[in-house]
Amino acid sequence: MAQDSREVDDFLMYFILLEKVPVGNRTIEPGRLCCMSEESYLQSVTGDQSPAQSLSVTVIEENVSIDVDVNVLQPLSQRKAALLLAIRSPTERFNCFLERGLLEQAVQAEVGQRVLVEHEQKLFPALIHHVDNTLDTSTLLPPVYFGVELEGEGEGRGNMDGTYKGVTFFKCKKNSGLLLPFNKVIFSGAPPSDDTGSTNPQSGSVNRGDKVSYFVEDSLKRGIVVFSSNQSATGFVEVLPEETTSGDLLKIPLDSIVKEEVTTSDDQSLVQDGKSASNEEQRKADLEVDSLVQIRYKEGELAFGIIRWLGYMPQKEDVMAGVELEEDKGCNDGSWCGQRYFFCPPRRGLFVKLKACQPDTRFLSSGDFPPKSPKHSKDDDRRVPGKVPPLQGAAAVDILEGDMKGIQGHCNSCYMDAALFSLFSCSSVLDSLLFKPSTLPDGKIQETLREKIVNPLRKNGFVSADSVMTLRCQLKEESQCPSFTTSEKDPEEFLNLIMHRILGADPLLKLQCEGQRVQECYCYQIFIEKQQEMTVPNVQQLLEQSFHHSGLKLAEVPSCFIIQMPRFGKEYKMFSKIVPSLELDITDLLSDGPRECVVCGNLATHECAECFKDVILSDHGLKQYCLVCCKQVHSHRKRKGHRPVPLKIPEGFLKTPNKIPRETLELFAVLSIETSHYVSFVKYGTEKGSWMFFDSMADRFGEHPVDQTEPVLIYTELLPD
């Protein structure tokens, strides 16, 4: 049966979709793989008739046939199609297809080749044992995976020994094997090997008796090579440490040692301000992926960034670092010579020798806080388990006020910093997100949010930048969106992702149009037409205008109402200022609640949308009337053409007169944006003026905070409670 399948495959042609293709009431996104028989293809593009403008192809993963414009189909070889099919996300697959270098390397990869693999957000050396499909018969084309064995620090961190679903594809050490798509493998980043078996170009030819340096638990150690005859097979040497008294040998990966003469020459060039070279090497050894670094740039200028990749590159002997810079001072987007090493915006990427990187001094104070390196920050003592209540009153001021407080910003994180500070520092309205039952990998994201961000913020008043970066990396993996660790985003996108797609929280808002089903969402974007008479509106007015314009009502009172103000362009602003409403009255926005007549104050029975702009009757936009007032108001010649509609009134209010309750929400936080930078204002107490300003980038050394007197508050997204 397997033979028949391959024979059929030989006569199939494969394609990848380059654009969205509408099919009925849905859309097939770019990155989907398609196929059709070679015979059908030839009939369509050759012959006496004009070539067909569209082809009938089968979407491989869905096994459905669609007609597609030939211009949005890119032919693929069967091998490339099978490699791409192992990447489950069409978006990520499409991005990998566009980066042709990695795909070409995957096609040429062979069993026995040493590589680096991305696993648990780290890079580990590995050996390829298997390059083929895994007998997956669920699709028309079985995807091809790389079966690798983790080595060095990765040993024991896999999930198999080469056996998958009862079938042995290769053999390796227990829990050291992985089956990975090609985009998780770096084919040219592994230490190069030669006939002598040396895999570290800095170490040169490592022989018995050579003095070498290596690190043990972040400490620089020295020793003598005792055994190195089987380097090419194992990738390790056995070293006798200088300090040993027992004579025990240490087995050390080749890519973790440096010959003593290399270390000595480097030490001499690194002595600065009277400090020893070993201390300098110790400090630089702390640098790893996600470390915050600075690089001496042109003419002595400093460039700041974050390490996104570490490894070896073709024709480069030193350990190289791929750095994403904060500004457009780089020369690439994370690619070099056709090989994709990491993702970042254009002109933000830079590849330098690791020894040219230094820890970002803007995050270093006279003490050891904030963290000197991500290694320290990732220790378990950074976690705060359990449940920590939000800060209120004097406690909020004591814990959150001052330098190096709040959430530390870095690399376009201000949108996330401000949103998290607004929602969790002084309010518990969304604490259910932190303890809602979740499954992996969502549970890891929830745990990071709870124990590395919210609880430390409430208990210690500080969250380091690397804790937020951990969350951003997890969101990047879950959303398959590489820009989550590099680019500024809309807080709405972040909140929708974490509340809806990851934690599966119930929608905060339930909106309803007349005669339609209830719509659920997490945030509400205000849409209105330009009102000449509204020069400096408040949020209450804008919200009523937006609901009226869209014909919406609230199906129930929300526990948390996240409102986005009208969007502006760089050259145009609908309003010069918007005044936040400290209290939001939503009584007249509810679909089923009792309401007051705007004329006499009695129980209203009818509402008239066409009276909305009539300022003679009431300053309020929304107009509702009791039966008597409704007849009198609409007896006027200007309003005779209006069509009032009856209101839904709770039964208890019809039988006996009751005082009409007002449903109000209290503003507890404001997100502000000006010149692409987000800050927030948070209410921390009940007294008037109990508001706290937060800017995650304000206290970085050598930089200037946003002017707190500048009225950025009025250009905000509001988060009332």
CORQUI-V332210 format. One record per residue. N is the residue number from 0. RES is the residue in one letter. SS is DSSP state (alpha for helix, beta for strand, coil for the rest). PSI is psi as a letter, one per 30 degrees, with the letter a starting at -180 (NA if undefined). BURIAL is 1 if it has 16 or more other ideal C-beta (glycine too) atoms within 10 Angstrom, else 0. Layout:
n: (N | N)
res: (RES | RES)
ss: (SS | SS)
psi: (PSI | PSI)
burial: (BURIAL | BURIAL)
This chain:
n: (0 | 1 | 2 | 3 | 4 | 5 | 6 | 7 | 8 | 9 | 10 | 11 | 12 | 13 | 14 | 15 | 16 | 17 | 18 | 19 | 20 | 21 | 22 | 23 | 24 | 25 | 26 | 27 | 28 | 29 | 30 | 31 | 32 | 33 | 34 | 35 | 36 | 37 | 38 | 39 | 40 | 41 | 42 | 43 | 44 | 45 | 46 | 47 | 48 | 49 | 50 | 51 | 52 | 53 | 54 | 55 | 56 | 57 | 58 | 59 | 60 | 61 | 62 | 63 | 64 | 65 | 66 | 67 | 68 | 69 | 70 | 71 | 72 | 73 | 74 | 75 | 76 | 77 | 78 | 79 | 80 | 81 | 82 | 83 | 84 | 85 | 86 | 87 | 88 | 89 | 90 | 91 | 92 | 93 | 94 | 95 | 96 | 97 | 98 | 99 | 100 | 101 | 102 | 103 | 104 | 105 | 106 | 107 | 108 | 109 | 110 | 111 | 112 | 113 | 114 | 115 | 116 | 117 | 118 | 119 | 120 | 121 | 122 | 123 | 124 | 125 | 126 | 127 | 128 | 129 | 130 | 131 | 132 | 133 | 134 | 135 | 136 | 137 | 138 | 139 | 140 | 141 | 142 | 143 | 144 | 145 | 146 | 147 | 148 | 149 | 150 | 151 | 152 | 153 | 154 | 155 | 156 | 157 | 158 | 159 | 160 | 161 | 162 | 163 | 164 | 165 | 166 | 167 | 168 | 169 | 170 | 171 | 172 | 173 | 174 | 175 | 176 | 177 | 178 | 179 | 180 | 181 | 182 | 183 | 184 | 185 | 186 | 187 | 188 | 189 | 190 | 191 | 192 | 193 | 194 | 195 | 196 | 197 | 198 | 199 | 200 | 201 | 202 | 203 | 204 | 205 | 206 | 207 | 208 | 209 | 210 | 211 | 212 | 213 | 214 | 215 | 216 | 217 | 218 | 219 | 220 | 221 | 222 | 223 | 224 | 225 | 226 | 227 | 228 | 229 | 230 | 231 | 232 | 233 | 234 | 235 | 236 | 237 | 238 | 239 | 240 | 241 | 242 | 243 | 244 | 245 | 246 | 247 | 248 | 249 | 250 | 251 | 252 | 253 | 254 | 255 | 256 | 257 | 258 | 259 | 260 | 261 | 262 | 263 | 264 | 265 | 266 | 267 | 268 | 269 | 270 | 271 | 272 | 273 | 274 | 275 | 276 | 277 | 278 | 279 | 280 | 281 | 282 | 283 | 284 | 285 | 286 | 287 | 288 | 289 | 290 | 291 | 292 | 293 | 294 | 295 | 296 | 297 | 298 | 299 | 300 | 301 | 302 | 303 | 304 | 305 | 306 | 307 | 308 | 309 | 310 | 311 | 312 | 313 | 314 | 315 | 316 | 317 | 318 | 319 | 320 | 321 | 322 | 323 | 324 | 325 | 326 | 327 | 328 | 329 | 330 | 331 | 332 | 333 | 334 | 335 | 336 | 337 | 338 | 339 | 340 | 341 | 342 | 343 | 344 | 345 | 346 | 347 | 348 | 349 | 350 | 351 | 352 | 353 | 354 | 355 | 356 | 357 | 358 | 359 | 360 | 361 | 362 | 363 | 364 | 365 | 366 | 367 | 368 | 369 | 370 | 371 | 372 | 373 | 374 | 375 | 376 | 377 | 378 | 379 | 380 | 381 | 382 | 383 | 384 | 385 | 386 | 387 | 388 | 389 | 390 | 391 | 392 | 393 | 394 | 395 | 396 | 397 | 398 | 399 | 400 | 401 | 402 | 403 | 404 | 405 | 406 | 407 | 408 | 409 | 410 | 411 | 412 | 413 | 414 | 415 | 416 | 417 | 418 | 419 | 420 | 421 | 422 | 423 | 424 | 425 | 426 | 427 | 428 | 429 | 430 | 431 | 432 | 433 | 434 | 435 | 436 | 437 | 438 | 439 | 440 | 441 | 442 | 443 | 444 | 445 | 446 | 447 | 448 | 449 | 450 | 451 | 452 | 453 | 454 | 455 | 456 | 457 | 458 | 459 | 460 | 461 | 462 | 463 | 464 | 465 | 466 | 467 | 468 | 469 | 470 | 471 | 472 | 473 | 474 | 475 | 476 | 477 | 478 | 479 | 480 | 481 | 482 | 483 | 484 | 485 | 486 | 487 | 488 | 489 | 490 | 491 | 492 | 493 | 494 | 495 | 496 | 497 | 498 | 499 | 500 | 501 | 502 | 503 | 504 | 505 | 506 | 507 | 508 | 509 | 510 | 511 | 512 | 513 | 514 | 515 | 516 | 517 | 518 | 519 | 520 | 521 | 522 | 523 | 524 | 525 | 526 | 527 | 528 | 529 | 530 | 531 | 532 | 533 | 534 | 535 | 536 | 537 | 538 | 539 | 540 | 541 | 542 | 543 | 544 | 545 | 546 | 547 | 548 | 549 | 550 | 551 | 552 | 553 | 554 | 555 | 556 | 557 | 558 | 559 | 560 | 561 | 562 | 563 | 564 | 565 | 566 | 567 | 568 | 569 | 570 | 571 | 572 | 573 | 574 | 575 | 576 | 577 | 578 | 579 | 580 | 581 | 582 | 583 | 584 | 585 | 586 | 587 | 588 | 589 | 590 | 591 | 592 | 593 | 594 | 595 | 596 | 597 | 598 | 599 | 600 | 601 | 602 | 603 | 604 | 605 | 606 | 607 | 608 | 609 | 610 | 611 | 612 | 613 | 614 | 615 | 616 | 617 | 618 | 619 | 620 | 621 | 622 | 623 | 624 | 625 | 626 | 627 | 628 | 629 | 630 | 631 | 632 | 633 | 634 | 635 | 636 | 637 | 638 | 639 | 640 | 641 | 642 | 643 | 644 | 645 | 646 | 647 | 648 | 649 | 650 | 651 | 652 | 653 | 654 | 655 | 656 | 657 | 658 | 659 | 660 | 661 | 662 | 663 | 664 | 665 | 666 | 667 | 668 | 669 | 670 | 671 | 672 | 673 | 674 | 675 | 676 | 677 | 678 | 679 | 680 | 681 | 682 | 683 | 684 | 685 | 686 | 687 | 688 | 689 | 690 | 691 | 692 | 693 | 694 | 695 | 696 | 697 | 698 | 699 | 700 | 701 | 702 | 703 | 704 | 705 | 706 | 707 | 708 | 709 | 710 | 711 | 712 | 713 | 714 | 715 | 716 | 717 | 718 | 719 | 720)
res: (M | A | Q | D | S | R | E | V | D | D | F | L | M | Y | F | I | L | L | E | K | V | P | V | G | N | R | T | I | E | P | G | R | L | C | C | M | S | E | E | S | Y | L | Q | S | V | T | G | D | Q | S | P | A | Q | S | L | S | V | T | V | I | E | E | N | V | S | I | D | V | D | V | N | V | L | Q | P | L | S | Q | R | K | A | A | L | L | L | A | I | R | S | P | T | E | R | F | N | C | F | L | E | R | G | L | L | E | Q | A | V | Q | A | E | V | G | Q | R | V | L | V | E | H | E | Q | K | L | F | P | A | L | I | H | H | V | D | N | T | L | D | T | S | T | L | L | P | P | V | Y | F | G | V | E | L | E | G | E | G | E | G | R | G | N | M | D | G | T | Y | K | G | V | T | F | F | K | C | K | K | N | S | G | L | L | L | P | F | N | K | V | I | F | S | G | A | P | P | S | D | D | T | G | S | T | N | P | Q | S | G | S | V | N | R | G | D | K | V | S | Y | F | V | E | D | S | L | K | R | G | I | V | V | F | S | S | N | Q | S | A | T | G | F | V | E | V | L | P | E | E | T | T | S | G | D | L | L | K | I | P | L | D | S | I | V | K | E | E | V | T | T | S | D | D | Q | S | L | V | Q | D | G | K | S | A | S | N | E | E | Q | R | K | A | D | L | E | V | D | S | L | V | Q | I | R | Y | K | E | G | E | L | A | F | G | I | I | R | W | L | G | Y | M | P | Q | K | E | D | V | M | A | G | V | E | L | E | E | D | K | G | C | N | D | G | S | W | C | G | Q | R | Y | F | F | C | P | P | R | R | G | L | F | V | K | L | K | A | C | Q | P | D | T | R | F | L | S | S | G | D | F | P | P | K | S | P | K | H | S | K | D | D | D | R | R | V | P | G | K | V | P | P | L | Q | G | A | A | A | V | D | I | L | E | G | D | M | K | G | I | Q | G | H | C | N | S | C | Y | M | D | A | A | L | F | S | L | F | S | C | S | S | V | L | D | S | L | L | F | K | P | S | T | L | P | D | G | K | I | Q | E | T | L | R | E | K | I | V | N | P | L | R | K | N | G | F | V | S | A | D | S | V | M | T | L | R | C | Q | L | K | E | E | S | Q | C | P | S | F | T | T | S | E | K | D | P | E | E | F | L | N | L | I | M | H | R | I | L | G | A | D | P | L | L | K | L | Q | C | E | G | Q | R | V | Q | E | C | Y | C | Y | Q | I | F | I | E | K | Q | Q | E | M | T | V | P | N | V | Q | Q | L | L | E | Q | S | F | H | H | S | G | L | K | L | A | E | V | P | S | C | F | I | I | Q | M | P | R | F | G | K | E | Y | K | M | F | S | K | I | V | P | S | L | E | L | D | I | T | D | L | L | S | D | G | P | R | E | C | V | V | C | G | N | L | A | T | H | E | C | A | E | C | F | K | D | V | I | L | S | D | H | G | L | K | Q | Y | C | L | V | C | C | K | Q | V | H | S | H | R | K | R | K | G | H | R | P | V | P | L | K | I | P | E | G | F | L | K | T | P | N | K | I | P | R | E | T | L | E | L | F | A | V | L | S | I | E | T | S | H | Y | V | S | F | V | K | Y | G | T | E | K | G | S | W | M | F | F | D | S | M | A | D | R | F | G | E | H | P | V | D | Q | T | E | P | V | L | I | Y | T | E | L | L | P | D)
ss: (coil | alpha | alpha | alpha | alpha | alpha | alpha | alpha | alpha | coil | coil | beta | beta | beta | beta | beta | beta | coil | coil | coil | beta | beta | beta | coil | coil | beta | beta | beta | coil | coil | coil | coil | beta | beta | beta | beta | beta | alpha | alpha | alpha | alpha | alpha | alpha | alpha | alpha | coil | coil | coil | coil | coil | coil | coil | coil | beta | beta | beta | beta | beta | beta | coil | coil | coil | coil | beta | beta | beta | beta | beta | beta | alpha | alpha | alpha | beta | beta | beta | beta | coil | alpha | alpha | alpha | alpha | alpha | alpha | alpha | alpha | coil | coil | coil | coil | alpha | alpha | alpha | alpha | alpha | alpha | alpha | alpha | alpha | coil | alpha | alpha | alpha | alpha | alpha | alpha | alpha | alpha | alpha | coil | coil | coil | coil | coil | beta | beta | beta | beta | beta | beta | coil | coil | beta | beta | beta | beta | beta | beta | beta | beta | beta | beta | beta | beta | coil | coil | coil | coil | coil | coil | coil | coil | coil | coil | beta | beta | beta | beta | beta | beta | beta | coil | alpha | alpha | alpha | coil | coil | coil | coil | coil | beta | coil | coil | beta | beta | coil | coil | beta | beta | coil | coil | coil | coil | coil | coil | coil | coil | beta | beta | beta | beta | coil | alpha | alpha | alpha | beta | beta | coil | coil | coil | coil | coil | coil | coil | coil | coil | coil | coil | coil | coil | coil | coil | coil | coil | coil | coil | coil | coil | coil | coil | coil | beta | beta | beta | beta | beta | beta | coil | coil | beta | beta | beta | beta | beta | beta | beta | beta | beta | coil | coil | coil | alpha | alpha | alpha | alpha | coil | beta | beta | beta | beta | beta | beta | coil | coil | coil | coil | coil | coil | coil | beta | beta | beta | beta | beta | alpha | alpha | alpha | beta | beta | beta | alpha | alpha | alpha | alpha | alpha | alpha | alpha | alpha | alpha | alpha | alpha | coil | coil | coil | coil | coil | coil | alpha | alpha | alpha | alpha | alpha | alpha | alpha | alpha | alpha | coil | coil | coil | coil | coil | coil | beta | beta | beta | beta | beta | coil | alpha | alpha | alpha | coil | beta | beta | beta | beta | beta | beta | beta | beta | beta | beta | coil | coil | coil | coil | coil | coil | coil | coil | beta | beta | beta | beta | beta | beta | coil | coil | coil | coil | coil | coil | beta | coil | coil | beta | beta | coil | coil | beta | beta | coil | coil | coil | coil | coil | coil | coil | coil | beta | beta | beta | beta | beta | alpha | alpha | alpha | beta | beta | beta | coil | alpha | alpha | alpha | coil | coil | coil | coil | coil | coil | coil | coil | coil | coil | alpha | alpha | alpha | alpha | coil | coil | alpha | alpha | alpha | coil | coil | coil | coil | coil | coil | coil | coil | coil | coil | alpha | alpha | alpha | alpha | alpha | alpha | alpha | alpha | coil | coil | coil | coil | coil | beta | beta | coil | coil | coil | coil | coil | coil | alpha | alpha | alpha | alpha | alpha | alpha | alpha | alpha | alpha | alpha | alpha | coil | coil | coil | coil | coil | coil | coil | alpha | alpha | alpha | alpha | coil | coil | coil | coil | coil | coil | alpha | alpha | alpha | alpha | alpha | alpha | alpha | alpha | alpha | alpha | alpha | alpha | alpha | alpha | alpha | alpha | alpha | alpha | alpha | coil | beta | beta | coil | alpha | alpha | alpha | alpha | alpha | alpha | alpha | alpha | alpha | alpha | alpha | alpha | alpha | alpha | alpha | coil | coil | alpha | alpha | alpha | alpha | coil | coil | coil | coil | coil | alpha | alpha | alpha | alpha | alpha | alpha | alpha | alpha | alpha | alpha | alpha | alpha | coil | coil | coil | coil | coil | coil | beta | beta | beta | beta | beta | coil | coil | coil | coil | coil | beta | beta | beta | coil | coil | beta | beta | coil | coil | coil | coil | coil | coil | coil | coil | coil | coil | coil | coil | beta | alpha | alpha | alpha | alpha | alpha | alpha | alpha | alpha | alpha | alpha | alpha | alpha | coil | beta | beta | beta | coil | coil | coil | coil | coil | coil | beta | beta | beta | beta | coil | coil | coil | coil | coil | coil | coil | coil | coil | coil | coil | coil | coil | coil | beta | coil | coil | coil | beta | beta | beta | coil | alpha | alpha | alpha | beta | coil | coil | coil | coil | coil | beta | coil | coil | coil | coil | coil | coil | beta | coil | coil | beta | beta | coil | alpha | alpha | alpha | coil | coil | coil | coil | coil | coil | coil | coil | coil | coil | coil | coil | beta | beta | coil | alpha | alpha | alpha | alpha | alpha | alpha | alpha | coil | coil | coil | coil | coil | coil | coil | coil | coil | coil | coil | beta | beta | coil | coil | coil | coil | alpha | alpha | alpha | alpha | alpha | coil | coil | coil | coil | coil | coil | coil | coil | beta | beta | beta | beta | beta | beta | beta | beta | beta | beta | beta | coil | coil | beta | beta | beta | beta | beta | beta | beta | coil | coil | coil | coil | coil | coil | coil | beta | beta | beta | beta | coil | coil | coil | coil | coil | coil | coil | coil | coil | coil | coil | coil | coil | coil | coil | coil | coil | alpha | alpha | alpha | alpha | beta | beta | beta | beta | beta | coil)
psi: (e | e | e | e | e | e | e | e | e | f | g | k | k | k | l | k | k | f | l | k | j | k | j | b | g | l | k | k | l | k | f | k | k | l | l | l | k | e | e | e | e | e | e | e | f | l | a | e | l | k | k | k | f | l | k | j | l | k | j | e | f | f | h | k | k | l | k | k | k | f | f | g | k | j | k | l | l | e | e | e | e | e | e | e | f | f | j | e | k | e | e | e | e | e | e | e | e | e | i | f | e | e | e | e | e | e | e | f | k | l | k | f | k | k | l | k | k | j | k | h | g | l | k | k | k | l | k | k | f | k | j | a | l | h | h | j | g | f | l | f | j | k | l | k | l | j | j | l | k | k | l | b | f | f | k | g | g | a | g | l | g | f | k | k | h | f | k | j | f | l | k | a | l | k | h | g | l | k | j | k | l | f | f | g | k | j | f | g | f | l | k | l | l | a | f | f | f | k | g | j | f | f | f | b | j | k | l | k | f | k | k | l | l | l | k | j | h | g | k | k | l | l | a | k | k | e | k | g | f | h | e | f | e | e | g | l | l | k | k | j | k | e | f | k | f | f | g | k | k | k | j | k | k | e | g | g | l | k | k | e | e | e | e | e | e | e | e | e | f | g | k | k | h | g | l | l | e | e | e | e | e | e | e | f | f | f | k | a | k | g | k | k | l | k | k | j | a | k | h | f | k | k | k | k | a | k | k | f | k | k | a | k | l | k | g | k | f | l | k | l | k | j | k | j | l | f | l | i | g | a | g | a | g | g | l | k | h | f | k | j | e | l | k | l | l | k | g | f | k | k | k | l | k | e | f | f | k | l | k | j | f | f | g | k | a | f | a | g | k | l | k | f | l | f | e | e | f | g | l | f | f | f | k | j | l | a | j | k | l | l | k | k | b | e | e | e | e | e | e | f | k | a | l | h | l | b | k | k | l | k | i | h | g | e | e | e | e | e | e | e | e | e | e | f | e | g | k | g | f | g | f | f | e | f | g | k | k | l | l | k | f | e | e | e | e | e | e | e | e | e | f | f | d | e | e | e | e | e | e | f | g | k | k | l | e | f | e | e | e | e | e | e | e | e | e | e | e | e | f | h | j | f | f | f | g | e | l | k | l | k | e | e | e | e | e | e | e | e | e | d | e | e | f | h | l | k | k | f | k | j | l | k | l | k | g | l | l | k | k | k | l | f | l | k | k | k | k | l | l | k | j | e | f | j | e | i | l | l | e | e | e | e | e | e | e | e | e | e | e | f | h | l | l | k | f | l | k | k | f | k | j | j | k | k | l | k | k | l | l | e | f | k | k | e | k | e | l | k | k | k | j | f | k | j | j | g | e | f | f | k | e | g | l | k | l | k | k | f | e | f | f | l | k | k | f | l | k | j | f | f | g | e | g | j | f | e | e | l | f | k | e | k | k | l | l | l | e | e | e | e | e | e | e | g | f | k | f | f | g | f | f | l | i | k | k | k | l | j | k | k | e | f | f | e | e | k | k | l | k | j | k | k | j | k | k | k | k | f | l | k | k | k | k | k | h | g | k | k | l | l | k | k | k | f | l | f | l | k | g | i | k | k | k | k | j | f | g | e | g | k | k | g | l | k | l | k | j | f | f | k | h | f | e | g | h | l | k | k | i | l | NA)
burial: (0 | 0 | 0 | 0 | 0 | 0 | 0 | 0 | 1 | 0 | 0 | 1 | 1 | 1 | 1 | 1 | 1 | 1 | 0 | 0 | 1 | 0 | 0 | 0 | 0 | 0 | 0 | 1 | 0 | 1 | 1 | 1 | 1 | 1 | 1 | 1 | 0 | 0 | 0 | 0 | 1 | 0 | 0 | 1 | 0 | 0 | 0 | 0 | 0 | 0 | 0 | 0 | 0 | 0 | 1 | 0 | 1 | 1 | 1 | 1 | 1 | 0 | 0 | 0 | 0 | 1 | 0 | 1 | 0 | 0 | 0 | 1 | 1 | 0 | 0 | 1 | 0 | 1 | 0 | 1 | 1 | 1 | 1 | 1 | 1 | 1 | 1 | 0 | 1 | 1 | 0 | 1 | 1 | 1 | 1 | 1 | 1 | 0 | 1 | 0 | 0 | 1 | 1 | 0 | 1 | 1 | 0 | 0 | 1 | 0 | 0 | 0 | 1 | 1 | 1 | 1 | 1 | 1 | 1 | 0 | 0 | 0 | 1 | 1 | 1 | 1 | 1 | 1 | 1 | 1 | 1 | 0 | 1 | 1 | 0 | 0 | 0 | 0 | 1 | 1 | 1 | 1 | 1 | 1 | 1 | 1 | 1 | 1 | 1 | 1 | 1 | 0 | 0 | 1 | 1 | 0 | 0 | 1 | 0 | 1 | 1 | 1 | 0 | 1 | 0 | 0 | 0 | 0 | 1 | 1 | 0 | 1 | 0 | 0 | 0 | 1 | 1 | 1 | 1 | 1 | 1 | 1 | 1 | 1 | 1 | 1 | 1 | 1 | 1 | 1 | 1 | 1 | 1 | 0 | 0 | 0 | 1 | 1 | 1 | 1 | 0 | 1 | 1 | 0 | 0 | 1 | 0 | 0 | 0 | 1 | 0 | 1 | 1 | 1 | 1 | 0 | 0 | 0 | 0 | 1 | 1 | 0 | 1 | 0 | 1 | 0 | 0 | 1 | 0 | 0 | 1 | 0 | 0 | 0 | 1 | 1 | 1 | 0 | 1 | 0 | 1 | 0 | 0 | 0 | 0 | 0 | 0 | 0 | 1 | 1 | 0 | 1 | 1 | 1 | 1 | 1 | 1 | 1 | 1 | 1 | 0 | 1 | 1 | 0 | 0 | 1 | 1 | 0 | 0 | 1 | 0 | 0 | 0 | 0 | 0 | 0 | 1 | 1 | 0 | 1 | 1 | 0 | 1 | 1 | 0 | 1 | 1 | 1 | 1 | 1 | 1 | 1 | 1 | 1 | 1 | 0 | 0 | 0 | 0 | 0 | 0 | 0 | 1 | 1 | 1 | 1 | 1 | 1 | 1 | 1 | 1 | 1 | 1 | 0 | 0 | 0 | 0 | 0 | 1 | 1 | 1 | 1 | 1 | 1 | 1 | 0 | 0 | 0 | 1 | 1 | 0 | 1 | 1 | 1 | 1 | 1 | 0 | 0 | 1 | 1 | 1 | 1 | 1 | 1 | 1 | 0 | 0 | 1 | 1 | 1 | 1 | 1 | 0 | 1 | 1 | 0 | 1 | 1 | 1 | 1 | 0 | 1 | 1 | 1 | 0 | 0 | 0 | 0 | 0 | 1 | 1 | 1 | 1 | 1 | 0 | 1 | 1 | 1 | 0 | 0 | 0 | 1 | 0 | 1 | 0 | 0 | 0 | 1 | 0 | 1 | 1 | 1 | 0 | 0 | 1 | 1 | 0 | 0 | 1 | 1 | 0 | 0 | 0 | 1 | 1 | 1 | 1 | 1 | 1 | 1 | 1 | 1 | 1 | 1 | 1 | 1 | 1 | 1 | 1 | 1 | 1 | 1 | 1 | 1 | 1 | 1 | 1 | 0 | 1 | 1 | 1 | 0 | 1 | 1 | 0 | 0 | 0 | 1 | 0 | 0 | 0 | 1 | 0 | 1 | 1 | 1 | 0 | 1 | 1 | 1 | 1 | 1 | 1 | 1 | 1 | 1 | 1 | 1 | 0 | 0 | 1 | 1 | 1 | 1 | 1 | 1 | 1 | 1 | 1 | 1 | 1 | 1 | 1 | 1 | 1 | 1 | 1 | 1 | 1 | 0 | 1 | 1 | 0 | 1 | 1 | 1 | 0 | 0 | 1 | 1 | 1 | 1 | 0 | 1 | 1 | 0 | 1 | 1 | 1 | 0 | 0 | 1 | 1 | 0 | 0 | 0 | 0 | 1 | 1 | 1 | 1 | 1 | 0 | 0 | 0 | 0 | 0 | 0 | 0 | 0 | 0 | 1 | 1 | 1 | 0 | 1 | 0 | 1 | 0 | 0 | 0 | 0 | 0 | 0 | 0 | 0 | 1 | 1 | 1 | 1 | 1 | 1 | 1 | 1 | 1 | 1 | 1 | 1 | 0 | 0 | 0 | 1 | 1 | 1 | 1 | 0 | 0 | 1 | 0 | 1 | 1 | 1 | 1 | 1 | 1 | 1 | 0 | 0 | 0 | 0 | 0 | 0 | 0 | 1 | 1 | 0 | 0 | 1 | 0 | 1 | 1 | 0 | 0 | 1 | 0 | 1 | 1 | 1 | 1 | 1 | 1 | 0 | 1 | 1 | 1 | 1 | 1 | 1 | 1 | 0 | 0 | 0 | 1 | 1 | 1 | 1 | 1 | 1 | 0 | 0 | 1 | 1 | 0 | 1 | 0 | 0 | 1 | 0 | 0 | 1 | 1 | 1 | 1 | 1 | 1 | 1 | 0 | 0 | 1 | 1 | 0 | 0 | 1 | 1 | 0 | 0 | 0 | 0 | 0 | 0 | 0 | 1 | 0 | 1 | 0 | 0 | 1 | 0 | 0 | 0 | 0 | 0 | 1 | 0 | 0 | 0 | 0 | 0 | 0 | 1 | 0 | 0 | 0 | 0 | 1 | 0 | 1 | 1 | 1 | 1 | 1 | 1 | 1 | 0 | 0 | 0 | 1 | 1 | 1 | 1 | 1 | 1 | 1 | 1 | 1 | 0 | 0 | 0 | 0 | 0 | 1 | 1 | 1 | 1 | 1 | 1 | 1 | 1 | 1 | 1 | 0 | 0 | 0 | 0 | 0 | 1 | 0 | 0 | 0 | 0 | 0 | 1 | 1 | 1 | 1 | 1 | 1 | 1 | 1 | 1 | 1)
